[in-house]
């Protein structure tokens, strides 16, 4: 996304990339991209590029949410009512008020004597390893989408940070 920002502010200087990198959170980076895009596309008539840029921003917004889920989530064992291990799950930190209603759900369960049938209603998200791998694959595809978009709108652009993203193998492909 830093390269895309550099293109939108029309700078090959490492300063543009460095400035973009100092923005502390995903919302700030998305806003910087959006504002730069407003100026960049105002001077260009190709509405398909502008439309695709808006789609990239929407995907970026969704991707940043999934990134935060994985980066800030916690892993725990999940057992059924008989104590049998059902697997390991990634879910929000209990203090993450926007993502977790777990404390409220526990209080309600104590009052009513019943548990919710769908734990996701109390937790916000609940990822198994297959879910995390699917997120990894979506990130890889999004990276390729951005790379292709950059090559299309700025074919002569030469990144100051030429780094190639290589997706790690999926856990299913590793030897046991």
Backbone bond lengths (Angstrom), bond angles and torsions (degrees), N, CA, C in turn:
res aa  C-N    CA-C-N  psi(-1)  N-CA   C-N-CA  omega(-1)  CA-C   N-CA-C  phi
1 X - - - 1.440 - - 1.525 110.03 -
2 X 1.329 116.51 -27.12 1.461 119.74 177.47 1.520 111.48 -62.73
3 X 1.333 116.93 -40.04 1.470 119.87 177.09 1.522 110.75 -63.72
4 X 1.326 116.82 -41.02 1.456 120.18 178.56 1.528 110.26 -62.29
5 X 1.320 116.98 -41.61 1.459 120.75 176.41 1.528 110.15 -60.14
6 X 1.326 117.11 -45.05 1.474 120.63 179.00 1.525 111.17 -58.00
7 X 1.318 116.79 -40.33 1.468 120.65 178.53 1.527 110.12 -65.92
8 X 1.321 116.72 -44.80 1.459 120.50 -176.81 1.526 112.67 -65.29
9 X 1.340 116.98 -32.75 1.471 119.81 177.10 1.531 110.91 -92.27
10 X 1.340 114.67 4.85 1.461 122.93 175.45 1.525 112.69 54.45
11 X 1.340 113.90 53.29 1.453 120.06 -179.87 1.518 110.88 -135.00
12 X 1.312 116.50 129.03 1.468 122.22 172.27 1.523 109.87 -92.66
13 X 1.311 116.81 -0.52 1.460 121.64 -177.60 1.518 111.06 -73.63
14 X 1.322 117.13 141.97 1.469 119.65 173.69 1.528 112.17 -61.74
15 X 1.325 117.07 -16.51 1.469 120.56 179.80 1.521 111.51 -61.95
16 X 1.317 118.00 -39.14 1.465 120.85 179.88 1.526 110.27 -63.15
17 X 1.319 116.29 -44.79 1.460 120.64 179.53 1.522 110.66 -65.37
18 X 1.313 116.88 -41.57 1.457 120.61 179.63 1.531 110.43 -64.84
19 X 1.329 117.43 -42.73 1.469 120.61 178.87 1.526 110.10 -62.00
20 X 1.314 117.10 -44.13 1.464 121.30 178.49 1.527 110.18 -60.35
21 X 1.311 115.99 -39.29 1.465 120.83 -178.72 1.519 114.37 -68.66
22 X 1.318 117.62 -18.09 1.463 119.54 179.45 1.531 112.74 -83.46
23 X 1.317 117.12 -10.46 1.471 119.46 -179.95 1.527 107.39 -69.99
24 X 1.321 115.61 125.91 1.465 121.62 -165.34 1.521 116.42 -73.24
25 X 1.324 118.75 -24.18 1.467 117.14 -176.20 1.522 110.78 -143.65
26 X 1.315 114.91 168.39 1.468 121.01 -175.62 1.524 112.32 -63.08
27 X 1.319 117.49 -37.29 1.466 119.02 179.08 1.518 111.24 -63.49
28 X 1.332 117.02 -41.02 1.460 120.60 177.45 1.521 112.20 -64.76
29 X 1.326 116.78 -41.40 1.473 120.17 178.38 1.521 111.13 -66.21
30 X 1.352 116.89 -40.24 1.453 120.37 177.80 1.531 110.48 -63.71
31 X 1.320 116.67 -41.59 1.467 120.49 178.82 1.534 111.14 -64.38
32 X 1.335 117.18 -40.20 1.470 120.57 177.36 1.528 110.19 -62.41
33 X 1.330 116.28 -44.06 1.464 120.27 177.37 1.527 110.89 -62.21
34 X 1.319 116.36 -44.30 1.462 120.47 -178.32 1.528 111.04 -62.66
35 X 1.322 117.32 -45.18 1.467 120.34 -179.17 1.531 111.17 -66.64
36 X 1.320 116.79 -41.97 1.471 119.67 177.23 1.530 110.01 -64.00
37 X 1.338 116.60 -39.15 1.459 121.05 178.85 1.517 112.74 -64.00
38 X 1.335 117.50 -36.39 1.468 120.34 177.84 1.531 111.00 -58.41
39 X 1.311 116.44 -43.97 1.471 120.49 179.76 1.527 110.50 -72.11
40 X 1.329 116.28 -47.48 1.461 121.26 -176.84 1.528 111.21 -57.71
41 X 1.326 117.29 -47.49 1.468 120.08 -175.42 1.526 113.13 -82.18
42 X 1.310 117.70 -15.21 1.467 119.56 175.13 1.527 109.73 -64.87
43 X 1.322 116.95 -30.85 1.459 122.43 -177.85 1.531 113.08 -92.54
44 X 1.315 117.10 2.82 1.460 120.83 -178.18 1.520 109.48 -127.15
45 X 1.292 115.22 134.33 1.469 119.78 -173.09 1.521 113.49 -83.22
46 X 1.311 119.05 -15.22 1.457 121.67 -174.52 1.530 110.78 -71.58
47 X 1.307 116.44 98.45 1.464 120.44 -176.40 1.533 112.29 -72.09
48 X 1.343 117.67 -22.78 1.471 119.40 177.28 1.523 110.43 -64.16
49 X 1.327 117.14 -41.35 1.463 119.86 177.80 1.525 111.00 -63.42
50 X 1.327 116.50 -41.81 1.465 120.38 178.79 1.529 110.57 -66.04
51 X 1.325 117.10 -41.23 1.464 121.17 178.89 1.533 110.22 -64.27
52 X 1.329 116.48 -42.53 1.462 120.14 178.37 1.529 111.01 -65.50
53 X 1.328 116.25 -35.41 1.461 120.44 177.28 1.536 110.38 -62.99
54 X 1.322 117.26 -42.99 1.469 120.17 177.90 1.532 110.60 -62.13
55 X 1.320 116.83 -37.30 1.467 120.44 177.67 1.533 110.32 -66.54
56 X 1.324 116.96 -39.17 1.466 120.54 177.60 1.523 110.01 -63.25
57 X 1.328 117.39 -42.42 1.469 119.99 177.86 1.527 111.29 -62.00
58 X 1.318 117.14 -40.01 1.465 120.22 177.94 1.530 110.18 -64.17
59 X 1.326 116.80 -43.17 1.469 120.60 177.38 1.525 111.01 -64.43
60 X 1.329 116.32 -38.68 1.466 121.59 178.52 1.529 109.96 -61.10
61 X 1.313 115.94 -42.38 1.459 120.50 179.36 1.530 110.36 -61.28
62 X 1.322 116.98 -45.47 1.465 121.52 178.43 1.531 110.47 -66.16
63 X 1.334 116.75 -43.13 1.469 120.52 -178.80 1.521 111.47 -63.54
64 X 1.325 117.79 -38.04 1.466 119.47 -179.56 1.524 110.29 -65.40
65 X 1.327 116.92 -33.96 1.460 119.57 175.82 1.513 112.13 -64.74
66 X 1.346 116.48 -43.78 1.468 119.44 178.96 1.526 110.39 -67.67
67 X 1.319 117.29 -38.13 1.471 120.91 177.25 1.526 109.45 -58.85
68 X 1.319 116.85 -44.65 1.460 120.05 179.99 1.526 111.34 -65.87
69 X 1.328 117.28 -37.42 1.463 119.84 176.30 1.525 110.61 -56.08
70 X 1.331 115.80 -48.93 1.463 120.41 -176.58 1.528 110.73 -71.56
71 X 1.321 117.33 -43.89 1.465 120.83 -175.90 1.523 113.08 -68.82
72 X 1.329 117.36 -34.01 1.458 120.17 -173.37 1.521 113.75 -110.09
73 X 1.329 116.75 -1.55 1.454 119.65 179.86 1.519 111.63 -74.61
74 X 1.312 115.29 172.30 1.462 120.00 175.46 1.524 108.56 -125.69
75 X 1.315 114.96 152.65 1.458 121.40 -177.92 1.520 108.67 -106.27
76 X 1.313 115.71 137.52 1.461 120.27 177.66 1.518 109.44 -148.52
77 X 1.323 113.92 157.15 1.458 120.07 173.22 1.518 108.51 -73.67
78 X 1.309 116.03 146.86 1.455 120.77 174.15 1.524 106.81 -121.65
79 X 1.329 114.40 125.79 1.463 120.33 178.85 1.520 108.82 -118.40
80 X 1.324 115.31 150.03 1.460 118.71 176.92 1.532 109.37 -81.18
81 X 1.330 116.03 -177.30 1.463 120.65 -176.33 1.525 113.19 -62.79
82 X 1.338 117.68 -17.73 1.469 121.98 177.70 1.524 112.63 -93.34
83 X 1.326 116.75 2.95 1.461 120.51 179.95 1.517 114.04 83.98
84 X 1.320 116.68 6.58 1.458 120.69 -179.73 1.530 110.18 -79.40
85 X 1.320 115.40 131.94 1.460 120.51 -179.58 1.526 110.18 -64.55
86 X 1.324 116.36 124.35 1.467 121.64 179.33 1.523 111.44 -101.45
87 X 1.311 117.28 -12.63 1.457 120.58 178.72 1.510 111.60 139.47
88 X 1.301 113.74 -170.24 1.451 120.96 177.81 1.517 107.61 -115.90
89 X 1.297 115.71 140.37 1.450 121.16 -175.56 1.528 110.21 -131.40
90 X 1.291 114.99 148.73 1.457 122.06 173.92 1.522 106.56 -104.10
91 X 1.323 116.89 127.69 1.465 120.30 -179.91 1.522 109.14 -147.86
92 X 1.342 117.81 169.25 1.463 120.09 -174.69 1.526 112.63 -64.56
93 X 1.325 114.72 151.90 1.458 119.90 170.10 1.528 107.38 -57.25
94 X 1.298 116.69 146.90 1.460 119.90 -176.51 1.531 112.22 -65.35
95 X 1.325 117.22 -25.72 1.468 119.92 179.14 1.531 112.84 -83.35
96 X 1.324 117.68 -2.75 1.470 121.55 -178.41 1.527 109.25 -79.08
97 X 1.321 116.06 85.75 1.468 121.43 -172.62 1.525 112.97 -59.04
98 X 1.325 117.88 -33.64 1.466 119.57 -178.85 1.521 111.74 -71.90
99 X 1.312 117.63 -25.47 1.463 121.01 -174.04 1.526 113.66 -104.98
100 X 1.324 117.61 -21.26 1.458 118.37 -171.31 1.525 111.88 -127.83
101 X 1.304 115.16 129.84 1.467 122.18 172.22 1.531 109.06 -109.20
102 X 1.329 116.66 22.16 1.456 120.03 -171.76 1.525 112.54 -62.03
103 X 1.340 118.12 -45.32 1.468 119.92 -179.32 1.530 110.42 -60.58
104 X 1.324 116.52 -43.43 1.465 120.57 178.76 1.525 110.77 -64.38
105 X 1.326 117.15 -40.60 1.460 121.41 -179.58 1.526 111.04 -65.21
106 X 1.336 116.97 -40.06 1.470 120.33 178.09 1.525 109.86 -63.54
107 X 1.327 117.03 -43.44 1.458 121.33 178.01 1.535 110.43 -60.04
108 X 1.335 116.46 -45.91 1.472 120.92 179.26 1.529 110.79 -63.81
109 X 1.336 117.20 -38.71 1.467 120.72 180.00 1.517 110.76 -64.59
110 X 1.331 116.28 -39.54 1.473 119.31 178.03 1.529 110.72 -65.02
111 X 1.327 115.98 -38.75 1.472 120.27 -178.39 1.525 111.77 -71.10
112 X 1.333 116.73 -39.98 1.469 119.98 -174.71 1.518 113.39 -98.14
113 X 1.319 116.95 -19.38 1.458 120.69 -177.90 1.517 113.57 79.31
114 X 1.332 118.22 10.89 1.464 120.98 178.91 1.525 110.26 -127.02
115 X 1.311 114.87 149.31 1.454 121.57 176.66 1.520 109.45 -103.05
116 X 1.331 117.37 152.86 1.470 118.66 176.62 1.525 110.10 -65.55
117 X 1.330 116.29 145.60 1.465 119.90 179.67 1.522 111.40 -74.30
118 X 1.329 117.79 -26.56 1.460 121.85 178.91 1.518 109.12 -116.44
119 X 1.352 118.09 107.62 1.464 119.58 -177.50 1.525 113.34 -61.81
120 X 1.332 117.92 -22.64 1.464 120.21 -179.81 1.530 111.18 -64.17
121 X 1.349 116.76 -25.21 1.460 118.62 178.98 1.522 111.03 -66.23
122 X 1.321 117.32 -24.31 1.455 121.38 179.70 1.515 112.70 -97.47
123 X 1.307 117.23 -19.90 1.462 119.56 -169.40 1.524 113.47 -109.47
124 X 1.288 120.33 -22.64 1.470 120.72 179.90 1.511 112.08 93.90
125 X 1.313 118.18 -52.79 1.458 122.33 172.03 1.512 108.60 -150.29
126 X 1.281 114.43 153.20 1.457 121.95 -179.17 1.525 105.89 -149.41
127 X 1.326 116.69 103.89 1.461 121.31 -174.66 1.520 111.16 -107.67
128 X 1.318 115.58 129.94 1.460 121.84 168.76 1.535 107.10 -87.80
129 X 1.319 117.60 173.15 1.467 120.38 -178.77 1.527 111.86 -59.04
130 X 1.339 117.03 -34.83 1.463 120.10 178.30 1.528 111.01 -64.84
131 X 1.324 116.74 -35.00 1.470 120.80 178.05 1.525 110.53 -66.85
132 X 1.328 116.09 -43.51 1.463 120.48 179.02 1.527 109.81 -63.84
133 X 1.323 117.22 -39.82 1.471 120.13 177.43 1.524 110.80 -64.76
134 X 1.323 117.65 -38.45 1.467 120.83 177.49 1.527 110.34 -64.22
135 X 1.318 116.97 -38.22 1.471 120.84 176.11 1.525 109.44 -62.69
136 X 1.337 117.28 -43.30 1.467 121.62 178.32 1.519 110.66 -58.17
137 X 1.310 116.63 -43.73 1.470 120.22 -180.00 1.529 111.01 -66.23
138 X 1.329 117.40 -37.95 1.465 120.34 177.37 1.519 111.11 -65.84
139 X 1.343 117.40 -38.55 1.464 120.26 176.48 1.524 110.75 -63.05
140 X 1.306 116.89 -42.17 1.459 121.25 179.14 1.528 110.51 -62.27
141 X 1.323 116.71 -44.63 1.466 120.67 178.76 1.526 110.83 -64.87
142 X 1.326 117.42 -38.83 1.462 121.23 178.55 1.527 110.40 -64.41
143 X 1.326 115.98 -40.32 1.469 120.02 176.70 1.528 110.35 -59.09
144 X 1.320 116.82 -44.88 1.461 120.70 179.66 1.527 111.05 -65.19
145 X 1.331 116.78 -37.20 1.464 120.90 177.43 1.531 110.62 -62.14
146 X 1.320 116.71 -45.40 1.473 120.99 179.59 1.522 110.24 -64.90
147 X 1.314 116.26 -43.21 1.467 120.95 179.54 1.535 110.32 -59.90
148 X 1.331 117.90 -45.63 1.461 121.40 178.29 1.519 111.94 -64.78
149 X 1.315 116.88 -38.64 1.460 121.35 178.26 1.530 110.54 -63.12
150 X 1.322 116.75 -45.22 1.468 121.07 178.50 1.525 110.33 -60.59
151 X 1.330 116.84 -44.21 1.470 120.29 179.27 1.532 111.14 -63.11
152 X 1.329 116.95 -31.32 1.453 120.36 -179.84 1.528 112.47 -76.24
153 X 1.344 117.17 -45.28 1.468 118.37 -175.42 1.528 113.17 -83.99
154 X 1.338 116.64 -21.61 1.468 119.90 -178.77 1.525 109.31 -142.98
155 X 1.343 117.32 71.31 1.467 120.37 -173.70 1.530 113.53 -61.25
156 X 1.320 118.33 -23.42 1.462 120.73 -179.27 1.527 113.12 -94.70
157 X 1.307 116.93 3.20 1.464 120.60 -178.27 1.519 109.93 -67.07
158 X 1.336 115.67 132.33 1.457 121.25 177.21 1.518 107.79 -119.26
159 X 1.300 115.63 109.89 1.462 120.42 -177.04 1.518 110.96 -60.37
160 X 1.332 115.36 138.00 1.459 119.21 175.09 1.521 110.37 -77.48
161 X 1.314 116.45 -15.12 1.462 121.97 179.96 1.527 108.75 -122.41
162 X 1.308 117.09 70.17 1.455 121.33 -177.02 1.527 108.95 -70.74
163 X 1.323 115.80 94.96 1.458 122.67 178.52 1.519 107.01 -128.43
164 X 1.280 116.27 128.31 1.462 119.99 179.96 1.524 108.39 -98.22
165 X 1.324 116.24 127.50 1.450 122.52 177.95 1.519 108.26 -80.92
166 X 1.309 115.81 125.16 1.461 120.59 176.54 1.516 106.82 -117.24
167 X 1.297 115.33 120.06 1.454 120.60 -178.89 1.516 109.45 -72.80
168 X 1.332 117.93 131.82 1.465 119.76 177.80 1.515 110.27 -68.80
169 X 1.328 116.83 161.03 1.463 118.85 178.99 1.521 110.63 -65.62
170 X 1.312 116.71 153.45 1.463 119.79 177.73 1.523 108.09 -72.56
171 X 1.337 116.64 152.10 1.479 119.34 179.35 1.529 112.56 -57.74
172 X 1.332 117.70 -30.62 1.456 120.56 -179.28 1.523 112.24 -67.78
173 X 1.349 117.86 -24.01 1.459 120.43 -177.09 1.529 112.31 -88.85
174 X 1.331 117.63 -6.85 1.468 120.48 -179.91 1.523 110.56 -80.09
175 X 1.343 116.37 145.00 1.480 118.06 177.52 1.522 110.65 -66.68
176 X 1.305 115.84 150.39 1.476 120.04 -178.20 1.493 112.13 -84.53
